[in-house]
Amino acid sequence: MRKIAYWFSLLMIFLIPWESMFELPGLGTASQLIGMVVLGIWAFSVTRRGGMHKLTIFHASVALFFLWNLTSILWSFDQEASFERGIAHLRLFGMMVLIWDLYDSSALMLNGF
């Protein structure tokens, strides 16, 4: 499962620069759709493996930064836009953790599975 998540993550990363070109009606962009698939496969592999790599203080500080941005909903003039930005930050955090766990060696990044 980890190998499948790795290859789908490469596809997701490849599609990110062309995000606005591949809009799927009702589903969002192709990279978002592939990202959700990768996240599901990765989450399944993490539960099957029994855990993931330990997160660092960097991950905690990024999470706190995103949570602080999400609290801006409380005083924002445009709460809907703030909420959408918070969801975008949540997606970025998920992608960061996914990449942190999947790409765990330089050999994997250079040669693949």
C-alpha positions as semicolon CSV with decimal commas, in nm:
position;residue;x (nm);y (nm);z (nm)
1;M;0,000;0,000;0,000
2;R;0,287;0,234;0,078
3;K;0,424;0,187;-0,272
4;I;0,086;0,275;-0,425
5;A;0,062;0,585;-0,204
6;Y;0,414;0,682;-0,316
7;W;0,328;0,663;-0,687
8;F;-0,002;0,848;-0,641
9;S;0,182;1,117;-0,443
10;L;0,420;1,164;-0,736
11;L;0,119;1,209;-0,962
12;M;-0,030;1,461;-0,719
13;I;0,296;1,658;-0,703
14;F;0,320;1,650;-1,083
15;L;-0,035;1,788;-1,118
16;I;0,003;2,077;-0,871
17;P;0,152;2,328;-1,122
18;W;-0,139;2,263;-1,361
19;E;-0,401;2,278;-1,089
20;S;-0,627;2,532;-1,256
21;M;-0,611;2,356;-1,595
22;F;-0,777;2,034;-1,483
23;E;-1,100;2,137;-1,313
24;L;-1,342;1,851;-1,253
25;P;-1,701;1,976;-1,214
26;G;-1,832;1,905;-0,866
27;L;-1,505;1,744;-0,753
28;G;-1,251;2,027;-0,762
29;T;-0,917;2,009;-0,935
30;A;-0,745;1,691;-1,047
31;S;-0,461;1,743;-0,798
32;Q;-0,712;1,778;-0,513
33;L;-0,888;1,459;-0,619
34;I;-0,560;1,267;-0,647
35;G;-0,455;1,420;-0,314
36;M;-0,764;1,280;-0,144
37;V;-0,693;0,938;-0,296
38;V;-0,331;0,954;-0,177
39;L;-0,439;1,060;0,170
40;G;-0,680;0,766;0,194
41;I;-0,425;0,511;0,072
42;W;-0,155;0,657;0,296
43;A;-0,384;0,658;0,602
44;F;-0,470;0,294;0,537
45;S;-0,100;0,204;0,508
46;V;-0,022;0,390;0,832
47;T;-0,291;0,199;1,023
48;R;-0,175;-0,126;0,867
49;R;0,189;-0,051;0,953
50;G;0,098;0,053;1,305
51;G;0,220;0,412;1,301
52;M;0,407;0,679;1,115
53;H;0,731;0,866;1,154
54;K;0,750;1,085;1,460
55;L;0,656;1,444;1,396
56;T;0,900;1,718;1,494
57;I;0,873;2,057;1,659
58;F;0,858;2,203;1,309
59;H;0,533;2,018;1,242
60;A;0,389;2,139;1,572
61;S;0,483;2,499;1,496
62;V;0,326;2,479;1,149
63;A;0,010;2,332;1,303
64;L;-0,004;2,615;1,558
65;F;0,044;2,871;1,281
66;F;-0,242;2,719;1,081
67;L;-0,465;2,705;1,389
68;W;-0,392;3,070;1,459
69;N;-0,489;3,153;1,100
70;L;-0,808;2,953;1,142
71;T;-0,904;3,153;1,450
72;S;-0,908;3,465;1,228
73;I;-1,261;3,354;1,139
74;L;-1,368;3,504;1,472
75;W;-1,278;3,862;1,373
76;S;-1,281;3,845;0,994
77;F;-1,506;4,059;0,776
78;D;-1,526;3,777;0,521
79;Q;-1,568;3,466;0,734
80;E;-1,633;3,242;0,435
81;A;-1,301;3,336;0,272
82;S;-1,121;3,286;0,604
83;F;-1,278;2,943;0,642
84;E;-1,176;2,844;0,286
85;R;-0,821;2,961;0,359
86;G;-0,827;2,751;0,677
87;I;-0,932;2,445;0,476
88;A;-0,649;2,516;0,230
89;H;-0,406;2,531;0,523
90;L;-0,542;2,202;0,653
91;R;-0,478;2,044;0,313
92;L;-0,123;2,183;0,309
93;F;-0,058;2,043;0,655
94;G;-0,189;1,702;0,548
95;M;0,032;1,707;0,240
96;M;0,333;1,807;0,451
97;V;0,279;1,518;0,695
98;L;0,213;1,275;0,409
99;I;0,537;1,372;0,234
100;W;0,726;1,362;0,566
101;D;0,613;1,004;0,621
102;L;0,632;0,869;0,265
103;Y;0,964;1,014;0,152
104;D;1,177;0,887;0,437
105;S;1,511;0,828;0,263
106;S;1,723;1,001;0,003
107;A;1,749;0,677;-0,194
108;L;1,369;0,664;-0,217
109;M;1,358;1,022;-0,343
110;L;1,628;0,959;-0,605
111;N;1,544;0,607;-0,723
112;G;1,182;0,544;-0,625
113;F;1,055;0,220;-0,478
